[in-house]
Amino acid sequence: MRIRTDYVTNSSSSSFIVGFKSKDDVKEQLGNELYIGRNFDRVLKDILKNHISKDEALHIFKDEMYWDARFIIEREYERKLGWREFYNWIEAPENKTAFENAVKERVNVWFSEFKQKIEGLEYLSLVEYSDHVDGDLEHEVMPRLDCTIQRFSHH
């Protein structure tokens, strides 16, 4: 048996896709944000350092939201069938296909909405903060910023 003697954490992290009309607008828009306060320099640096293209943002979004959609669809089926029956039901290939199609359909709806949100934005960035080090940024600041387009929680 192994016994862990170093620090063990149950921390979470969240990634945020943020967007601006242009790179030149980043500093000004962040300066107008009510919630950013003393975190201004840190967030500005992180956003400028972690620029992503629209194609990268779309790819990241689709990958991340697949797991959220899968979780939601599983819960819907479990409520309808009961959790034990659901896990028996999904063993049949035709049911597995129906389940995967429902997940893909949900992701596609969200994907269309996300694509519309980033349509007029020329500067996107992906930043990540954890509650172990940056709890205020993860839970209080970034979710409230007008420039935050999408949050992905990693718990």
C-alpha positions in Angstrom: 0.0 0.0 0.0 1.2 3.5 -0.9 0.6 6.4 1.5 0.7 9.9 0.2 2.7 12.2 2.4 2.8 15.4 0.3 0.0 17.9 -0.2 -3.2 16.6 -1.6 -5.7 19.0 -3.2 -9.3 18.8 -4.2 -9.0 22.0 -6.2 -10.9 22.9 -9.3 -10.1 25.1 -12.2 -12.0 26.9 -14.9 -11.1 28.0 -18.4 -12.6 31.1 -19.8 -12.9 32.2 -23.4 -12.9 36.0 -23.5 -13.5 38.2 -26.5 -12.9 41.7 -27.7 -13.5 43.7 -30.9 -9.7 44.0 -31.3 -6.5 43.6 -29.4 -6.4 47.4 -29.0 -9.7 47.2 -27.1 -8.6 44.7 -24.5 -7.0 47.2 -22.0 -9.8 49.8 -22.3 -12.6 47.3 -22.0 -10.9 45.6 -19.0 -10.5 49.1 -17.4 -14.3 49.5 -17.6 -15.0 46.3 -15.9 -16.5 46.7 -12.4 -15.4 43.4 -10.9 -11.7 43.3 -12.0 -10.3 45.7 -9.3 -6.8 44.8 -8.1 -6.6 41.9 -10.6 -6.4 44.2 -13.6 -2.7 43.8 -14.4 -2.8 40.0 -14.0 -5.9 39.4 -16.1 -4.6 41.8 -18.8 -1.3 40.0 -19.0 -3.0 36.6 -19.1 -5.4 37.6 -21.9 -2.6 39.1 -24.0 -0.4 36.1 -23.5 -3.1 33.5 -24.4 -4.5 34.7 -27.7 -6.4 32.0 -29.7 -7.9 32.1 -33.2 -11.6 31.7 -33.9 -11.0 28.2 -35.2 -9.2 27.3 -32.0 -12.0 28.7 -29.9 -14.6 26.7 -31.9 -12.6 23.5 -31.6 -12.0 24.1 -27.8 -15.7 24.8 -27.3 -16.9 21.7 -29.2 -14.5 19.5 -27.3 -15.4 20.9 -23.9 -19.1 21.0 -24.4 -19.3 17.4 -25.6 -18.7 16.2 -22.0 -21.2 18.7 -20.5 -23.9 17.6 -23.1 -23.1 13.9 -22.4 -23.6 14.5 -18.6 -26.9 16.4 -19.1 -28.3 13.8 -21.6 -27.3 10.9 -19.2 -29.1 12.6 -16.3 -32.2 13.1 -18.5 -32.3 9.4 -19.5 -31.6 8.3 -15.9 -34.6 10.4 -14.7 -36.8 8.9 -17.4 -35.7 5.3 -17.1 -34.0 5.0 -13.7 -30.3 4.9 -13.4 -30.0 1.1 -13.3 -32.3 0.7 -16.3 -30.4 3.4 -18.2 -27.1 1.5 -17.9 -28.8 -1.7 -19.2 -30.6 0.2 -21.9 -27.5 1.9 -23.3 -25.8 -1.5 -23.9 -27.9 -2.1 -27.0 -26.1 -0.7 -30.1 -29.2 1.1 -31.4 -29.7 2.8 -28.0 -26.0 3.8 -27.8 -26.4 5.4 -31.2 -29.6 7.2 -30.2 -27.8 8.5 -27.1 -24.8 9.7 -29.0 -27.0 11.4 -31.5 -28.8 13.3 -28.7 -25.5 14.4 -27.3 -24.3 15.6 -30.7 -27.6 17.5 -31.3 -27.2 19.3 -28.0 -23.6 20.2 -28.7 -24.6 21.5 -32.2 -27.2 23.8 -30.7 -24.7 25.2 -28.2 -22.1 25.5 -30.9 -24.3 27.6 -33.1 -25.0 29.9 -30.2 -21.3 30.2 -29.4 -20.4 30.9 -33.0 -22.9 33.8 -33.1 -21.4 35.2 -29.8 -17.9 35.4 -31.3 -18.9 36.5 -34.8 -18.0 40.2 -34.4 -15.0 39.7 -32.2 -11.5 39.8 -33.6 -9.5 39.1 -30.5 -10.1 35.9 -28.4 -8.2 34.5 -25.5 -8.3 31.4 -23.4 -7.3 31.9 -19.7 -7.4 29.4 -16.8 -7.6 30.0 -13.1 -7.8 27.5 -10.2 -9.4 27.9 -6.8 -6.2 26.6 -5.2 -4.2 29.7 -6.3 -6.7 32.1 -8.0 -10.1 31.4 -6.3 -11.3 35.0 -6.6 -10.5 35.1 -10.3 -12.1 31.7 -11.0 -15.3 32.2 -9.0 -15.8 35.9 -8.6 -14.1 38.0 -11.3 -14.0 36.1 -14.6 -17.6 34.8 -14.6 -18.9 38.4 -14.2 -16.9 40.1 -16.9 -18.7 41.3 -20.0 -15.9 40.0 -22.1 -16.3 36.4 -20.8 -18.0 34.5 -23.5 -17.8 30.9 -22.1 -16.7 29.2 -18.9 -15.5 25.6 -18.7 -15.4 24.2 -15.2 -12.8 21.4 -14.6 -13.7 19.8 -11.2 
